[in-house]
Amino acid sequence: MKTLGLLGGMSWESTTTYYQEINRRVRHVQGGLHSARCIVFSFDFAEIEQLQHAGKWEEAGALLDDAAAKLKLAGADAIVLCTNTMHFVSHGIERSSQLPLIHIVDPTADCILKAGFKSVGLLGTRFTMEKDFYKARLTDKYGLRVIVPEDDGRDAVHSIIYTELCNGIIAEASRKSYYKIIEDLAKAGAECLILGCTEIGLLVNEEECPIPMFDTTKIHAMAAADWAMEFDR
């Protein structure tokens, strides 16, 4: 089994889910007491969040590059960036670490296409919903139509992520707000939903979601585990 290098802490609430889901996948496939080989570099998210909202993306990307290089030195065989938003500045990771990056969009898009959907609603941070790095990959590489909430909806989704979910706060009023926004996406033509922030799965569940949803955290974690185990077959 290969060793996964996890760039986590953005936030740690979702990084714990990554660690759990990767190991659950390994146990499911290999059985017994098998678990994943992982090395975790966990950031202080307060520092990353300040750079994001100050627009200092190049500086934030340099931190990722440096951490990825350290994971390489520690023995990682591939990098898993445990956040959607920071994929905006993930382009230097492979160069700095000389390791493959398992990109979060690719396994998510594969699952959506296999399910037969062509139009997706996207929820995430304002950066993910508005910048092209995420939507363009879904559209240009996979031919998916991407629909995001209206401006007020994007504000609500973004605010709840940073002020509540990243702090482990799960509020029923916020859950209802999210489901209303999802209903609006469905009315706008979304056939399914991408949880394009690794914290949103803490709030929204498949049973109550009005359209099929794809949780990027779980999909990404499973893809990473499968990549690591591929070398045992």
C-alpha positions in Angstrom: 0.0 0.0 0.0 1.2 3.5 -0.9 1.4 6.3 1.7 -1.0 9.2 1.4 0.2 12.7 2.4 -2.8 14.7 3.6 -2.8 18.5 3.6 -5.4 19.1 6.3 -6.5 21.5 9.0 -8.6 23.6 6.5 -10.6 23.1 8.7 -9.7 20.2 11.0 -13.4 19.4 11.3 -13.4 18.0 7.8 -9.9 16.6 8.0 -11.1 14.2 10.7 -13.8 13.0 8.2 -11.1 12.4 5.6 -9.1 10.3 8.0 -12.1 8.3 9.0 -13.4 7.8 5.4 -10.0 6.8 4.0 -9.5 4.2 6.8 -13.1 2.9 6.5 -12.5 2.3 2.8 -9.3 0.4 3.4 -11.0 -1.7 6.0 -13.9 -2.4 3.7 -11.7 -3.5 0.8 -8.9 -5.3 2.6 -10.7 -6.4 5.8 -9.4 -7.4 9.2 -7.2 -4.8 10.9 -6.0 -3.2 7.8 -5.8 0.6 7.8 -4.3 3.3 5.6 -0.8 4.6 5.5 -1.2 8.3 6.1 0.9 11.3 7.0 -1.0 14.5 7.9 0.3 18.1 7.7 -2.3 20.1 9.5 -2.4 23.9 9.0 -3.5 26.5 11.5 -6.7 27.4 9.6 -6.9 30.9 11.1 -3.7 31.8 9.1 -5.1 30.3 5.9 -8.5 32.0 6.3 -6.9 35.4 6.8 -4.9 35.0 3.5 -8.0 33.9 1.7 -10.1 36.9 2.7 -7.2 39.3 2.1 -6.9 38.0 -1.4 -3.3 36.8 -0.8 -3.7 33.6 -2.7 -0.1 33.4 -4.0 1.1 33.4 -0.4 -1.4 30.8 0.6 -0.4 28.6 -2.4 3.3 28.9 -1.3 2.3 27.5 2.1 0.7 24.5 0.4 3.8 23.9 -1.8 6.1 24.0 1.2 3.9 21.6 3.2 3.6 19.2 0.2 7.4 19.1 -0.1 7.6 18.3 3.6 5.1 15.4 3.1 7.4 14.1 0.4 10.4 14.1 2.7 8.3 12.4 5.4 7.6 9.5 3.0 4.3 10.3 1.2 3.7 8.9 -2.3 0.8 11.2 -3.3 -0.8 14.4 -2.0 -4.4 14.7 -1.0 -5.5 18.3 -0.5 -8.3 18.0 2.1 -10.2 21.1 1.0 -12.1 22.3 -2.1 -11.3 26.0 -1.9 -7.5 25.7 -1.7 -7.5 23.8 -5.0 -7.5 27.3 -6.4 -3.8 27.5 -5.6 -3.0 23.8 -6.0 -1.1 24.2 -9.2 2.3 24.2 -7.6 1.9 21.2 -5.4 3.1 18.5 -7.9 6.1 20.6 -8.9 7.2 21.4 -5.4 6.7 17.9 -4.0 7.4 15.8 -7.2 4.4 13.8 -6.2 1.0 13.3 -7.9 -1.9 15.4 -6.6 -5.2 13.5 -6.3 -7.5 16.3 -7.4 -10.9 16.6 -5.7 -12.9 17.5 -8.8 -12.0 14.5 -10.9 -13.5 11.6 -8.9 -16.5 13.8 -8.1 -17.2 14.5 -11.8 -16.7 10.8 -12.6 -19.3 9.8 -10.1 -21.8 12.4 -11.4 -21.3 11.3 -15.0 -21.7 7.6 -14.1 -25.0 8.5 -12.4 -26.1 10.0 -15.7 -26.4 13.7 -14.6 -25.4 16.6 -16.9 -26.4 19.6 -14.8 -25.1 20.2 -11.3 -25.8 22.7 -8.5 -22.6 23.8 -6.7 -22.4 24.8 -3.0 -19.1 25.9 -1.4 -17.3 28.9 -0.2 -17.8 32.1 -2.2 -14.4 31.5 -3.7 -15.3 28.1 -5.0 -18.7 29.2 -6.3 -17.5 32.3 -8.1 -13.9 31.6 -9.3 -13.4 29.6 -12.4 -10.9 27.1 -11.1 -13.6 24.7 -10.0 -16.5 25.4 -12.4 -14.2 25.5 -15.4 -12.7 22.0 -14.6 -16.3 20.6 -14.3 -17.3 22.2 -17.6 -14.3 22.1 -19.8 -13.0 18.6 -18.8 -16.3 16.8 -18.1 -18.9 18.8 -20.0 -21.1 19.5 -17.0 -23.4 22.5 -16.7 -22.8 24.2 -13.3 -25.4 26.3 -11.5 -24.6 28.3 -8.4 -27.0 30.2 -6.0 -27.9 33.8 -6.5 -25.8 36.4 -4.7 -27.8 36.3 -1.5 -27.6 32.6 -1.4 -23.9 32.6 -2.0 -23.5 35.0 0.9 -25.5 32.7 3.2 -23.7 29.6 2.2 -20.2 31.2 2.6 -21.0 32.8 5.9 -22.4 29.6 7.5 -19.3 27.7 6.4 -16.8 30.1 8.0 -18.8 31.2 11.1 -20.5 27.9 12.0 -19.3 24.7 10.3 -15.6 25.4 10.6 -16.2 25.9 14.3 -18.2 22.7 14.7 -21.5 24.6 15.0 -24.5 22.8 13.5 -27.6 25.0 13.6 -31.0 23.9 12.5 -31.8 27.3 11.1 -28.8 27.1 8.8 -29.8 23.6 7.7 -33.2 24.9 6.7 -31.5 27.8 4.9 -29.3 25.4 2.9 -32.2 23.2 1.9 -34.1 26.3 0.6 -31.1 27.3 -1.5 -30.8 23.7 -2.8 -34.5 23.8 -3.8 -33.8 27.0 -5.7 -30.9 25.3 -7.5 -33.2 22.5 -8.5 -35.8 24.9 -9.9 -33.0 26.6 -11.9 -32.2 23.2 -13.5 -29.8 21.4 -11.3 -30.3 17.7 -11.5 -28.0 17.0 -8.6 -25.8 18.8 -6.0 -22.1 19.0 -5.4 -21.2 19.7 -1.8 -18.2 21.7 -2.9 -16.9 22.5 0.6 -15.6 19.7 2.8 -17.6 21.0 5.8 -21.1 21.1 4.2 -21.6 17.3 4.7 -21.6 18.1 8.5 -24.9 20.0 7.9 -26.7 18.5 4.9 -27.6 14.8 4.6 -28.7 12.7 1.7 -32.0 11.7 3.1 -33.3 15.3 3.4 -31.7 16.7 0.3 -34.3 17.4 -2.4 -32.0 16.3 -5.2 -29.2 13.6 -5.3 -26.0 14.9 -3.7 -22.4 14.2 -4.1 -20.2 14.8 -1.0 -16.8 15.7 -2.3 -15.2 14.8 1.1 -16.3 11.2 1.0 -15.7 10.8 -2.7 -12.2 12.3 -2.6 -11.3 10.2 0.5 -12.5 7.0 -1.2 -10.6 7.9 -4.4 -7.4 8.5 -2.4 -7.8 5.2 -0.5 -8.4 3.3 -3.8 -5.3 4.9 -5.3 -3.2 3.8 -2.4 -4.5 0.3 -2.4 -4.2 -0.1 -6.2 -0.6 -1.0 -5.8 -1.5 -4.1 -3.6 -3.5 -5.7 -6.4 
